[in-house]
Amino acid sequence: MSTRLLSLYGLKFNPFRPDVPLEALFTPPPVDVFLRRVESGIADGGFAMVTGDPGTSKSVVLRLLDGRLRALPSAVVGTMERPQSSTADFYRELGDVFGVTLSAHNRWGGFKALRSRWCEHIASTLTRPVLILDEAQEAPTAVLSELRLLASKDLDSRQLLSVVFAGDARLPERFRTADLLPLGSRIRRRLVLDYASRDELCACLDHLLHVAGNPSLMTAELKATLADHAAGNYRVLMNLADELLVTAADRDLPRLDEKLYFEVFAPPQKPKPPPRKR
């Protein structure tokens, strides 16, 4: 991010980029309730799920959850970065996430080693390790079923792991299939993200501008216009706002307003056809 842009508008960071600081992220009340439920549930383990269409803030929710859990004493949080892996690669990545050396040719040995590591953690901290699986709708059925078996102990009376699945609308549908229903029926905490209302989008802009250090960067009219044109999608809202901020900095404008919006995003004018000759 250009230091000139930040100094021009008195910003600590660009509030419209995906890499805003964790403490600056906007947390709607339903998201906060879900985060607290997952946080309190790691003492017992089990499965949770976040679903929503692209741009409805799944990634933000996972960042917030990851930050909250890592702030807990003795918490162990792992993130799977390649959900479409085969079962063998899934075990390799699990071993890397939780610091367990696994043999690719001894899945039973890997099964025992991971569960032993998790049991040691539970005995010393009284909390379950946490695994976050993003884009879980891409995971093979065999991998998801293997994860269910890995996390269960004593004839399914104990959970050794807290697992958070995140994905789009295909994920709940997959958990209703015969092969994955045993896993889907075990999901106790759910957050379904929908498209945001106009007020929620405006509240997000207000929050981000405040924590970034310049609450008056945008006019109220521009915030309303952006919210109206974002179609309830936080990602679209951030992209529109970021484009305006960069353009305003190029023009040395003191503030972002509706006039700038219509100059930047107005549809191109079609040239008028030349008059016909008589």
N, C-alpha and C positions, 0 to 999 in steps of 0.2 A: 504494500500500500504506500502511495506517495506521501512522504512527510509534508510536502507542500499542501496537499489536500487536507491533511489532518490539522495543520497549523492554520490554514485559511479559515476553517470552520470551528476551530477550538475543540476538535474531537480527540478522544483518547484512542479510538479505533474506528474502523469503518463498521457501522452498525448493521449494514446490509449484506455482509459477506458471510459465508458458512462458518468461517473460523472465528467468530466472535468469542470472547472469553466465556468460560462456563458460567461464571457468576452473573453474566449479562443476559443469559437466555431468558426468554419470556416463558412463564409457567402458568398456563390457565388453571383454574381451580380443579377441574376434573383430572388433569394430569398430576397435580400435586397430590390428590387423594390416592391415585393409583401408585405413585412413587412411594408414598408412606406405607401403603399396604404391602408392597413388595419388600420394602426395607424391613418391616416388622416380621415378614414371613420367612426370612432366611434362617431363623432359629429352627424351623421345622422342615424347610425345603419344599420341593414341589414345583409345579409348572405355572407360568404366567404367559400372557400373550398380548402383543400390541399389534393392531391391524389398522390399515387405512390406505386410501389411494395415494399415489405420488403427490408430494407437496403438502401433505396434511401434518407434517412435523414428526414423523416416526423417528428420523435420525436425531432430532432435537430431544425427544423423549428418552432415547437410548443414551445420549450424552449426559443428560441430567441424571438418569438412573445410575450410570457408570460412576459419575462423580460422587453421588451420595453414598453409594455402597463402598467405594474405595476410601471414603472418609471415615468409615466405621473402624473401630479397633480390630485388628487381626483379620480383616476381611480379605478374601481371596476372590478376585473377579477375573474371569477369562472371557475373551471374545473370539468367536469363530469367524474368520475372514473369508472362508471359501466353502459356503454351504453346499455347493454342488459336488463336493468330493465323493469319491467312492468310499466304501466302508473302511478299506485299508488306509487310505489317506486321512479319513476322519479320525482314526485312532492315532495316526502320526501327529496330526494337529492337536488333538487333545493332550497327547503326551508332552508336546512342546508348550502348550498353554499352562499346564499344571506341573511342569518340571519333572516329568516321569519318563525315564528312558524305556522305550518300547521297541520290540522286535516286530518287523513287518510280517514275519512268517509265524508268529505265535500270538494269535488274537486272544486266546484264552489267558495267556500270561499277561497281556496288556489289560484285559478285563480285570484280572485280580490286582494288578499293580495300581491301576487307577482307583479302584474301590478302596484298597488299603490306604492310599494317600489321603483320600477323602475322609475315611474313618479316623485317621490320625488327626486331621484338622478339626473334625467335629469334637473329638475327645478333648482337645486342648483349648478350643475356643467356644464350644457349645453353639456354633453357627455352621451353616452349610456353605461350602464353596458355591460360587455363582458362575453360571455359563450364560453368555448372551449370544444368541444366534440370529444375526440379521439376515434379511432376505431368505427366511426359512422356507418360503414356498418353493425355492429352487432345490432344496435338499432331497435326495433320493428317499423313497419310502423305507428302504432297508436301513439307512442311517438313522432316521427318526425312530424307527422301532428299536434299533440297537441302543439309542440313547435312553429310551424308556427302561430297558432292561438294566442298563448300567446304573441308572439312578435309583433303582429299587432294591431293597434288601429285606430279609426276613419275611418272605412271602408277601411282599408289597405293603408291609406294615410300617416300614421306615423308608424315608427318602434321604439319600446321601448327597443330593445336589439340588440347588435351586436353578432352574432353567427358565430363561426368558426368550420366547420366540417373538420375532418381529417380521411382518410381511404384509403383502397387499391382500386384496379381497379373496385371492385364490387360496390363501392359507386356511381359513376356517372351513372352506369347502373340502380341502384335502383331509382335514381332521374328522370329517363326517363320513369318509369312505370306510369300507369294512376293514381294510388293512390298518388304518390309523385311528379308528374309533377308540381302541383301548388307550391310546395316548390322549386323544382329544377329550375324552371323558375325565381325564385327570387334571385338566387345566382349571385352576380355581380362581385366578385373578385375570381379568380381561379389561383391556382398554381399546375401545373402537373409536378411532379418530375420524371425524367427519369434516367436511368443508366448513371453514370458519364463517361466522356472521360478519357483517359490516362493522359492528361494534367491537368484535374481537380483533379484527385486523387493525382497526384504529388504535385499540388498546396496546397491541403489539408494537406499533410504530411509536406511540407515546413512551412506552417502556424503554425501547432500544435507544431512542434519542436522549432520554433522560440519563441512562447509565453511561452512554457514550460521551456525555458532557455538554450537549447543546440541544435542550428541549425545544428551542424556538427555530431550529434549522428549517422546518417546513411550516407552511401556513396550514391552518385548520382546513381550509378549502382543498388544498392539495392532498392532505391525508384522506379526506373523504373521497376525493376523485380516485386516488390509488386503490382504496378499499373497494370502490364500486367496480373497478376494472380488473381486479385480481381474481374474480370469480371464486372467492372463498379459499384461494390457494396461497398459503404462506410463501411458497417458493417463488411463485409469480410476483407476489407483492415485493419480495426482497430484490428480485431481478429488476423490476421497474424502478424501484427507489434507487438502486445502485447506479443504474444508467443515468438517472437524473442527477445524482450527486457528482458523478464524473463529468458530465456535460457542464454542470454549473461551475465546477472548479476550472474547467478549460476556459470558460467565459468570464471568470472572476466575478460571478454573481454573489451578492451578499446573502441571499436566501433563496430557497426553492419554493416556487409557487405554481399555480395552475397555468399561468402563461407559458412557463417553461415546459410543462407537461404536454400541452397541445402543440408546441413547436417541435418537440422531440418525437412524439408518437402520433401526430396527425397523419392520416393516410396521404400518400403522395397524390398531388393533383394531376389528373389526366390532361394532357395537352389538348386544347381545343382544335378540332379539325379545321383546316383552312376553308374559307368560304368558297363555295362553288362558283366557277366562272359561268357567266351567262353566255 
